[in-house]
Amino acid sequence: MAAARCSSVVLMLLVLLTSCCSAADKNLTHLHFYFHEIEAGANATIVSAVSLDKSAAVFGDVKVFDNELREGPDPSSRLIGRAQGLGVNASLDGASILTAIDFVFSGDYGEYSGSTLTTRGQFNLTGPSERAIVGGTGKLRFARGYMTSRVLSFTNTYAVVVFDMYFTLAL
């Protein structure tokens, strides 16, 4: 009798857990886009705000950027917004950069036009990165989740980074 009662409780917990998880999955939003950064020249979208050594990136350096967000990796693909933020070389070994970025979606991004997502975390220079989505505004108010990114291409003057964002709008 006790075994039957225990298995009934376990079954009810499994049903409850399954319904909670499937409800959360239905509210999960996925955004996929590309960040285009111009590293040098008159149209540079990233500048060094603080640099302790002009010849190399070192601990303590701060860069500020205002990069284009595009639908694809091609610089002529549809513009959907801007990535505005800063990066701080906060690791002694120089392997990662602490970032704080606002993703500002423009009028060409449908229901998210005029909305923002705010992120924070470490950008890994040697591989894929995962950072937290800590909030948003407009249609993305109360956003919570994570994003992944990886460098798609990089030259001395231009970088393309691919982003995937996964979040829910917790109320």
Secondary structure, DSSP 8 states (H G I E B T S, - for coil): -HHHHHHHHHHHHHHHHHHHHHHHHHT-EEEEEEEEEE-SSTT-SEEEEE-S-TTS--TT-EEEEEEEEESSSSTTS-EEEEEEEEEE---TTSSEEEEEEEEEE-TTSGGGTT-EEEEEEEEETTS-EEEEEEEEEGGGTTEEEEEEEEEEEE-SSEEEEEEEEEEEE--
